[in-house]
Amino acid sequence: MAGFIFQSWLDKVGDAFFDGRFDIYQSAVALPLEIFSKEGIKRIETTEDLRAKFDGWVHLLQSQQATHMIRTASNVEWIDKATIWGDYYTDILSNGHRVMPRFSSSMVLSVDGDHAQATRVMTGLTRDQWPHILPSS
């Protein structure tokens, strides 16, 4: 069940980027969201900052003429009754061709009934690869 919830979250949010649906993304993320990367920890505390993060992803996908973002869950487990931890791989493709190297990430989801929200992300994406997604701050 944890794997299904986690993968469903990944798919729903991935689709939201391609569909330009900030409302879906916003409902899938709990603020403050902590993002851990090689550059350090970034806290997204406001809706405006979350919108900027969403717009950065939309821009990345459009700039690369991406047609698919495939995120595959692995090593997913319940931490407690309301928290899921999992790892996942991200592949971004344009008409079947990879536009950037696969990267791995991990995430913590808070679960309440059928609703899951990201609370922490440990991203394998780096600022050097995509500065508009991980701006210096």
C-alpha positions as CSV (number, residue, x, y, z in Angstrom):
1,M,0.0,0.0,0.0
2,A,2.8,2.5,0.8
3,G,4.3,1.9,-2.6
4,F,1.0,2.5,-4.4
5,I,0.5,5.8,-2.5
6,F,4.0,6.9,-3.2
7,Q,3.9,6.1,-6.9
8,S,0.5,7.7,-7.2
9,W,1.9,10.9,-5.7
10,L,4.8,10.9,-8.1
11,D,2.6,10.3,-11.1
12,K,0.0,13.0,-10.1
13,V,2.6,15.6,-9.5
14,G,4.5,14.8,-12.7
15,D,1.3,15.2,-14.7
16,A,0.6,18.5,-12.9
17,F,3.9,20.0,-14.3
18,F,3.0,19.1,-17.9
19,D,-0.6,20.2,-17.4
20,G,0.3,23.5,-15.8
21,R,-1.8,22.6,-12.7
22,F,-0.3,24.5,-9.8
23,D,-3.5,23.7,-7.8
24,I,-2.7,20.0,-7.9
25,Y,1.0,20.6,-7.0
26,Q,0.0,22.9,-4.1
27,S,-2.3,20.3,-2.6
28,A,0.4,17.6,-2.9
29,V,2.9,19.6,-0.8
30,A,2.9,20.6,2.9
31,L,4.5,23.9,3.8
32,P,7.1,24.3,4.9
33,L,8.7,21.9,2.5
34,E,12.4,21.1,3.1
35,I,14.5,20.3,0.1
36,F,17.9,18.8,0.8
37,S,20.5,18.9,-2.0
38,K,24.3,18.9,-2.5
39,E,24.1,22.7,-2.2
40,G,22.4,22.6,1.3
41,I,18.9,22.8,2.7
42,K,16.2,25.0,1.2
43,R,12.9,25.7,3.0
44,I,9.9,26.6,1.0
45,E,7.6,28.4,3.4
46,T,5.2,30.5,1.3
47,T,2.8,29.8,-1.5
48,E,4.8,32.3,-3.6
49,D,8.0,30.3,-3.2
50,L,6.2,27.1,-4.0
51,R,4.7,28.7,-7.1
52,A,8.3,29.7,-8.1
53,K,9.5,26.1,-7.7
54,F,6.5,24.8,-9.7
55,D,7.1,27.4,-12.5
56,G,10.8,26.4,-12.5
57,W,9.9,22.8,-13.2
58,V,7.4,23.8,-15.9
59,H,10.1,25.9,-17.5
60,L,12.7,23.1,-17.3
61,L,10.3,20.7,-19.1
62,Q,9.3,23.2,-21.7
63,S,12.9,24.3,-22.4
64,Q,14.0,20.7,-23.0
65,Q,10.9,20.0,-25.1
66,A,10.2,17.2,-22.6
67,T,7.3,14.9,-23.5
68,H,7.6,12.6,-20.5
69,M,8.8,12.6,-17.0
70,I,9.0,9.1,-15.7
71,R,9.5,8.8,-11.9
72,T,9.8,5.3,-10.5
73,A,9.4,4.5,-6.9
74,S,11.7,2.1,-5.0
75,N,12.4,1.1,-1.4
76,V,9.1,2.6,-0.1
77,E,8.0,1.9,3.4
78,W,5.9,3.2,6.2
79,I,7.8,5.0,9.0
80,D,4.7,5.2,11.1
81,K,0.9,5.2,10.6
82,A,1.0,8.6,8.9
83,T,4.4,8.8,7.2
84,I,5.9,7.2,4.2
85,W,9.6,7.3,3.1
86,G,10.7,6.3,-0.3
87,D,13.3,6.6,-3.0
88,Y,12.7,7.3,-6.7
89,Y,14.4,7.7,-10.0
90,T,13.5,10.5,-12.4
91,D,13.9,10.2,-16.2
92,I,13.1,13.2,-18.4
93,L,12.5,12.4,-22.0
94,S,11.7,14.2,-25.3
95,N,10.1,11.9,-27.8
96,G,11.7,8.9,-26.2
97,H,15.2,10.4,-25.9
98,R,16.7,11.3,-22.6
99,V,17.3,15.0,-22.2
100,M,19.3,14.8,-19.0
101,P,20.9,12.0,-16.9
102,R,18.6,10.0,-14.7
103,F,18.8,11.2,-11.1
104,S,17.7,9.6,-7.8
105,S,15.9,11.3,-5.0
106,S,14.2,10.4,-1.7
107,M,11.0,11.9,-0.2
108,V,8.9,11.8,2.9
109,L,5.1,11.9,2.5
110,S,2.7,12.8,5.2
111,V,-0.5,10.7,4.7
112,D,-4.0,11.5,6.0
113,G,-6.6,9.0,4.6
114,D,-6.4,9.2,0.8
115,H,-4.4,12.5,0.8
116,A,-0.6,12.5,0.7
117,Q,1.7,15.6,0.9
118,A,5.4,15.9,0.5
119,T,7.2,17.3,3.6
120,R,10.8,16.6,2.7
121,V,12.7,15.9,-0.5
122,M,16.3,14.8,-0.9
123,T,17.0,15.6,-4.5
124,G,19.7,14.3,-6.8
125,L,19.2,17.2,-9.1
126,T,22.0,19.8,-8.8
127,R,22.2,23.5,-9.3
128,D,24.9,23.0,-11.9
129,Q,22.5,20.9,-14.0
130,W,19.4,23.1,-13.7
131,P,20.0,26.5,-12.0
132,H,16.4,27.7,-12.5
133,I,15.1,24.7,-10.4
134,L,17.7,25.0,-7.6
135,P,18.6,28.7,-7.6
136,S,21.3,29.9,-5.2
137,S,19.8,31.6,-2.2
